[in-house]
Amino acid sequence: MLVAAQGGPPLMRYLRAFGAFWYDFLVGDRWELFVGPILALLVARLLTWGHVPGALTGLILFVLVALIGTLSVAAVLREVGRKAA
């Protein structure tokens, strides 16, 4: 059983800690790496609904993932450059 302490009812503290853990685990420091795969899956689903051939769908997804990865690396390098200056 949860023991009550400062910060509200024990169930609310547990739910808040549970949500904070999953947010930190899934999103972490780079939100782009969390949103990227979800966006890629959404685009893939939309393309298959539109009867786009599989090879073209794969190419579009490859370009999308490469773009998101490049933007994420560029953001990290930008932050490192700011800290060094």
Summary of the structure (lengths in Angstrom):
residues: 85
radius of gyration: 19.8
end to end distance: 51.2
largest distance: 58.0
contacts: 181
relative contact order: 0.09
helix: 79%
strand: 0%
